[in-house]
Amino acid sequence: MPHQPNTTAINAARAAVWSWSGSNARLTIEADASGPLGHMDGEWTLDEFLAQVDGLARSGLQKLLTGQSSSAIDQKVTLGNGDTARMIGARIDDGAARGLLYARVTNPVTLVTNLDGLEPVYQPIWDAKTSQLAGFEALARWRTPHGDLTGPDGLSEFGLAADWTHVAPTMLDKAAKALARFRKSAGDVFMQVNLSAAEIARPVLVQEVESIIRECDLPRDVLRIELTEQAALRDVNRALGALAAFRAAGAGLILDDFGAGHSSLAWLADIPADGLKLDQRLTSMMSRPRGRIIIKAIVDLAHDLDMTVTAEGVETGMHAQAMKEVGCDFIQGFVSGAPMCEDAILENLRSHKGVVSMKVLNPE
């Protein structure tokens, strides 16, 4: 039976993007003029905005926006016209915050969790310092009519296509449930799942993620969303607002493929991310003196921003050692082992009592 979390459905018109600038004390709200939040569209001073919400929310909102409480922002408000809304997001630093403003509706969300042929596999991610298992990346795979597993790019050969509107929440749901089982044997490990640009544009996914985390009884930040800057550039403001909302809802955030394409330092300033993943084209330059200097500089910068760094595309033990020497926190790639199905991972975890090193899953 489809999984039906106790949450509310929100379409694009019912989710406005908000951003707070401490430098000029202004709250900017981008709302669909024809939607229920259309009257909130525009730029507001803090006092003007607080005058639009019920008295119970004013003190909490003022503390959240001006940096007098925790970085997560999640406040129920009653707007001046009587509508109930939810303001969720995260403070980036003392000078900026952003997120989404939801108008409540009563239609339940249904997570589609029985997509035919979808069988996620999981690639281990290792602690660079200890070589112990730290987490996994969930990868979408489909069982073909021939019985083989193929990724999204291979579906067209069989006249199939991936509907990411359903694939993304299903992958998150399956990966979270697998993570809950892995943690029983392996302890404090995490799970990372990629989201497409289309998914970031769906505000309802924030509440789907929140429901998944709650129902799987996962701690904050262990279910992590990976996003490339190139994907978010489709709609920068909405993507940034959604990412801040994901963060407040309990999901970790990882910037994927960093160092490739359009990656920019401004991207690091705009997102309250937990970590970044170095693109494998960048990590492949580790053997070059200039490449090593660039990687070391990125690692140091990330650490100064309280972000972890994962080196992707690491193929040998020597390569892993070099990434460890420049300060990378995590290692992923051929050296970390091939992606495996959930049952194979659980068997390894049980047989080794959860203490798994790279040599166990990828013996040399």
C-alpha positions as CSV (number, residue, x, y, z in Angstrom):
1,M,0.0,0.0,0.0
2,P,1.4,3.5,-0.8
3,H,2.9,5.3,2.1
4,Q,0.8,8.2,3.3
5,P,2.5,10.5,5.7
6,N,0.6,12.9,7.9
7,T,1.5,16.1,6.1
8,T,0.0,18.6,3.6
9,A,0.4,19.0,-0.1
10,I,1.7,22.3,-1.5
11,N,1.9,23.3,-5.1
12,A,4.2,26.0,-6.4
13,A,1.5,28.7,-6.0
14,R,1.2,27.9,-2.3
15,A,4.9,28.1,-1.6
16,A,6.6,31.5,-1.6
17,V,10.3,32.0,-1.4
18,W,11.6,34.3,1.3
19,S,15.1,35.7,2.0
20,W,16.3,37.9,4.9
21,S,19.1,40.4,4.6
22,G,20.5,41.6,7.8
23,S,22.5,44.3,6.1
24,N,19.4,46.3,5.2
25,A,17.0,44.6,7.6
26,R,14.7,43.6,4.7
27,L,12.6,40.5,4.1
28,T,12.0,39.7,0.5
29,I,9.1,37.4,-0.5
30,E,8.6,36.1,-4.0
31,A,5.0,34.8,-4.3
32,D,2.8,33.9,-7.2
33,A,0.4,36.8,-7.6
34,S,-2.5,34.5,-8.3
35,G,-1.9,32.3,-5.3
36,P,-3.0,32.5,-1.7
37,L,0.3,34.2,-0.8
38,G,0.2,36.8,-3.5
39,H,-0.5,39.6,-1.1
40,M,2.8,38.8,0.6
41,D,4.9,39.4,-2.5
42,G,7.4,42.2,-2.2
43,E,10.0,43.6,0.1
44,W,9.2,44.2,3.8
45,T,10.9,45.8,6.8
46,L,10.9,43.5,9.8
47,D,8.3,45.6,11.5
48,E,6.1,45.6,8.4
49,F,6.3,41.8,8.1
50,L,5.7,41.2,11.8
51,A,2.6,43.4,11.6
52,Q,1.2,40.9,9.1
53,V,1.4,37.9,11.4
54,D,-0.4,36.9,14.6
55,G,1.0,38.1,17.9
56,L,2.1,34.7,19.1
57,A,4.6,34.3,16.2
58,R,6.2,37.8,16.3
59,S,8.7,37.3,19.1
60,G,9.9,34.0,17.8
61,L,10.2,35.2,14.2
62,Q,12.1,38.3,15.3
63,K,14.6,36.1,17.2
64,L,15.0,33.7,14.3
65,L,15.6,36.3,11.7
66,T,17.9,38.5,13.7
67,G,20.1,35.6,14.9
68,Q,19.1,35.4,18.5
69,S,18.2,31.6,18.4
70,S,19.2,28.4,16.6
71,S,20.0,28.4,12.8
72,A,16.8,26.4,12.0
73,I,13.7,28.4,11.3
74,D,10.3,26.7,11.5
75,Q,7.4,28.8,12.7
76,K,3.7,28.5,12.2
77,V,2.1,31.8,11.6
78,T,-1.4,33.2,11.1
79,L,-1.4,35.9,8.4
80,G,-3.4,39.1,8.5
81,N,-6.1,37.7,6.2
82,G,-6.6,34.7,8.6
83,D,-4.7,32.1,6.5
84,T,-2.4,29.7,8.3
85,A,1.1,29.4,7.0
86,R,4.4,27.8,7.8
87,M,7.7,29.7,7.6
88,I,10.6,27.2,7.3
89,G,14.2,27.8,6.4
90,A,17.7,28.3,7.9
91,R,20.0,31.1,8.8
92,I,23.0,31.1,6.5
93,D,25.0,33.4,8.8
94,D,24.3,36.4,11.0
95,G,23.6,38.5,7.9
96,A,21.3,36.3,5.9
97,A,18.5,33.7,6.1
98,R,16.2,32.1,3.5
99,G,13.6,29.5,3.1
100,L,10.0,28.8,2.0
101,L,6.6,30.2,3.2
102,Y,3.9,27.6,2.9
103,A,0.1,28.3,2.7
104,R,-1.6,25.3,4.4
105,V,-4.0,23.0,2.5
106,T,-5.7,19.8,3.6
107,N,-4.9,17.4,0.7
108,P,-2.7,14.5,2.0
109,V,0.6,13.7,0.2
110,T,1.0,10.2,-1.1
111,L,4.5,9.0,-1.6
112,V,4.7,6.5,-4.5
113,T,7.0,3.8,-3.1
114,N,6.2,0.8,-5.4
115,L,7.7,1.9,-8.7
116,D,8.2,-1.2,-10.9
117,G,11.8,-2.3,-11.2
118,L,13.4,0.4,-9.1
119,E,16.1,-1.2,-7.0
120,P,18.5,1.2,-5.3
121,V,22.1,0.2,-4.8
122,Y,24.4,1.8,-2.2
123,Q,28.1,2.7,-2.6
124,P,30.1,2.9,0.6
125,I,31.7,6.2,1.7
126,W,34.7,5.9,4.0
127,D,36.3,8.0,6.8
128,A,39.6,9.1,5.2
129,K,41.4,9.1,8.6
130,T,40.3,5.7,9.9
131,S,39.3,3.8,6.8
132,Q,36.1,2.8,8.6
133,L,32.7,2.9,7.1
134,A,31.1,6.4,7.4
135,G,28.0,6.3,5.1
136,F,26.6,5.5,1.7
137,E,25.4,7.1,-1.5
138,A,22.1,5.7,-2.8
139,L,22.0,5.2,-6.6
140,A,18.9,4.6,-8.6
141,R,18.9,1.3,-10.6
142,W,16.2,-0.5,-12.5
143,R,15.8,-4.2,-13.1
144,T,15.6,-4.7,-16.9
145,P,13.5,-7.4,-18.7
146,H,16.8,-9.3,-19.0
147,G,17.2,-9.3,-15.2
148,D,20.2,-6.9,-15.2
149,L,20.4,-3.6,-13.3
150,T,20.7,-0.4,-15.2
151,G,21.0,3.3,-14.4
152,P,18.7,6.0,-15.7
153,D,20.8,6.4,-18.9
154,G,20.2,2.8,-19.8
155,L,16.4,2.8,-19.6
156,S,15.8,4.2,-23.1
157,E,17.2,1.0,-24.6
158,F,14.2,-0.8,-23.3
159,G,11.7,1.9,-24.2
160,L,11.5,3.1,-20.6
161,A,12.0,6.5,-18.9
162,A,12.3,7.6,-15.3
163,D,9.6,9.9,-14.0
164,W,11.7,11.8,-11.4
165,T,8.5,13.3,-9.9
166,H,8.0,9.8,-8.4
167,V,11.5,8.5,-8.4
168,A,13.0,11.1,-6.1
169,P,10.6,10.7,-3.2
170,T,10.6,6.9,-3.7
171,M,14.4,6.8,-3.6
172,L,14.5,9.0,-0.5
173,D,11.9,6.7,1.2
174,K,13.8,3.5,0.3
175,A,17.2,4.9,1.1
176,A,16.0,6.2,4.5
177,K,14.5,2.8,5.4
178,A,17.8,1.1,4.3
179,L,19.7,3.6,6.4
180,A,17.6,2.8,9.5
181,R,18.5,-0.9,9.0
182,F,22.2,-0.2,8.3
183,R,22.5,1.9,11.5
184,K,21.3,-1.1,13.6
185,S,24.5,-2.9,12.6
186,A,26.9,-0.2,11.6
187,G,26.1,2.6,14.2
188,D,26.3,6.2,13.2
189,V,26.4,6.1,9.4
190,F,24.7,8.5,7.0
191,M,23.0,8.2,3.6
192,Q,23.2,10.6,0.6
193,V,20.7,10.8,-2.2
194,N,20.8,12.9,-5.3
195,L,18.0,15.2,-6.3
196,S,17.4,16.6,-9.7
197,A,16.6,20.2,-10.7
198,A,13.0,19.2,-11.3
199,E,12.6,17.9,-7.7
200,I,14.1,20.9,-6.1
201,A,11.3,22.9,-7.9
202,R,8.7,20.8,-6.0
203,P,8.1,22.5,-2.6
204,V,6.1,19.5,-1.4
205,L,9.3,17.4,-1.4
206,V,10.5,19.3,1.7
207,Q,7.5,18.0,3.7
208,E,7.9,14.5,2.1
209,V,11.5,14.5,3.4
210,E,10.5,15.7,6.8
211,S,7.9,12.9,7.0
212,I,10.4,10.2,5.9
213,I,12.9,11.3,8.5
214,R,10.3,11.2,11.3
215,E,8.7,7.9,10.3
216,C,12.1,6.2,10.0
217,D,13.1,7.7,13.4
218,L,16.4,9.1,12.0
219,P,18.5,11.7,13.8
220,R,18.9,15.1,12.1
221,D,21.4,15.4,9.3
222,V,22.0,11.6,8.6
223,L,19.7,11.6,5.6
224,R,21.6,13.9,3.2
225,I,20.6,15.5,-0.1
226,E,23.1,15.9,-2.8
227,L,22.6,18.7,-5.3
228,T,24.8,20.0,-8.1
229,E,25.0,23.8,-8.6
230,Q,24.2,23.3,-12.3
231,A,20.8,21.7,-11.4
232,A,19.9,24.5,-8.9
233,L,20.8,27.2,-11.5
234,R,17.5,26.4,-13.2
235,D,15.7,28.5,-10.6
236,V,18.3,29.8,-8.2
237,N,16.0,31.6,-5.7
238,R,13.6,28.8,-5.4
239,A,16.4,26.2,-5.1
240,L,18.2,28.2,-2.4
241,G,14.9,28.6,-0.5
242,A,14.1,24.9,-0.7
243,L,17.6,23.9,0.4
244,A,17.3,26.1,3.5
245,A,13.9,24.5,4.2
246,F,15.4,21.0,3.7
247,R,18.0,21.9,6.3
248,A,15.5,23.1,8.8
249,A,13.3,20.0,8.2
250,G,16.2,17.8,9.4
251,A,18.0,16.8,6.2
252,G,21.7,17.3,5.6
253,L,22.9,19.0,2.5
254,I,25.9,18.1,0.3
255,L,27.1,20.2,-2.7
256,D,27.9,17.6,-5.3
257,D,30.4,17.8,-8.2
258,F,32.1,20.8,-6.6
259,G,35.0,22.2,-8.7
260,A,33.4,21.4,-12.0
261,G,31.3,23.4,-14.4
262,H,29.8,26.5,-12.9
263,S,30.9,25.9,-9.3
264,S,31.5,29.2,-7.6
265,L,32.5,30.6,-4.2
266,A,29.2,32.5,-4.1
267,W,27.5,29.1,-4.0
268,L,29.3,28.3,-0.7
269,A,28.1,31.6,0.8
270,D,24.5,31.1,-0.2
271,I,23.8,27.6,1.1
272,P,23.8,26.3,4.7
273,A,25.4,23.0,3.5
274,D,27.0,20.4,5.7
275,G,29.6,19.4,3.2
276,L,30.8,19.3,-0.4
277,K,31.9,16.6,-2.7
278,L,34.8,17.2,-5.0
279,D,34.2,16.4,-8.6
280,Q,36.2,13.4,-9.8
281,R,37.7,15.5,-12.6
282,L,39.2,17.6,-9.9
283,T,40.4,14.8,-7.7
284,S,42.1,13.2,-10.7
285,M,44.4,16.2,-10.7
286,M,45.8,15.3,-7.3
287,S,49.1,14.0,-8.8
288,R,49.8,17.4,-10.4
289,P,51.4,20.0,-8.1
290,R,49.0,22.7,-9.2
291,G,46.0,20.4,-8.8
292,R,47.1,19.4,-5.2
293,I,47.4,23.1,-4.3
294,I,43.9,23.8,-5.6
295,I,42.4,20.8,-3.8
296,K,44.1,21.7,-0.5
297,A,42.8,25.3,-0.8
298,I,39.2,24.1,-1.3
299,V,39.5,21.7,1.6
300,D,40.8,24.4,3.9
301,L,38.1,26.8,2.8
302,A,35.4,24.2,3.4
303,H,36.7,23.4,6.9
304,D,36.7,27.1,7.7
305,L,33.0,27.1,6.8
306,D,32.4,24.1,9.0
307,M,31.8,21.9,6.0
308,T,33.2,18.4,5.4
309,V,34.8,17.4,2.1
310,T,34.3,14.1,0.3
311,A,36.7,13.1,-2.5
312,E,34.8,11.4,-5.3
313,G,36.4,9.2,-8.0
314,V,39.2,7.9,-5.8
315,E,40.6,4.7,-7.5
316,T,43.6,3.5,-5.6
317,G,45.0,3.3,-2.1
318,M,47.7,5.7,-3.0
319,H,45.1,8.2,-4.3
320,A,43.1,7.8,-1.1
321,Q,46.3,8.4,1.0
322,A,47.0,11.6,-1.0
323,M,43.4,12.9,-0.4
324,K,43.8,12.1,3.3
325,E,47.0,14.1,3.5
326,V,45.3,17.3,2.2
327,G,42.6,17.0,4.8
328,C,39.6,15.3,2.9
329,D,37.2,13.9,5.4
330,F,35.6,11.1,3.3
331,I,36.6,8.9,0.4
332,Q,34.3,7.5,-2.3
333,G,35.1,5.8,-5.6
334,F,36.5,2.5,-6.9
335,V,38.8,2.1,-3.9
336,S,35.7,2.3,-1.6
337,G,34.0,-0.6,-3.3
338,A,31.3,-1.1,-6.0
339,P,27.7,-0.2,-5.3
340,M,25.9,-3.1,-3.7
341,C,22.3,-4.1,-3.0
342,E,20.9,-3.7,0.5
343,D,21.0,-7.4,1.3
344,A,24.7,-7.7,0.5
345,I,25.6,-4.8,2.7
346,L,23.5,-6.1,5.6
347,E,25.2,-9.5,5.3
348,N,28.7,-7.8,5.4
349,L,27.7,-5.7,8.4
350,R,26.3,-8.6,10.3
351,S,29.2,-10.9,9.6
352,H,31.7,-8.3,10.7
353,K,29.6,-7.0,13.6
354,G,29.3,-3.6,12.0
355,V,33.0,-2.8,12.2
356,V,33.7,-2.6,8.4
357,S,36.8,-1.2,6.8
358,M,37.6,-0.6,3.1
359,K,39.5,-3.9,3.0
360,V,36.4,-5.9,4.0
361,L,34.2,-4.7,1.2
362,N,37.0,-4.1,-1.3
363,P,39.9,-6.5,-0.4
364,E,43.2,-5.8,-2.2
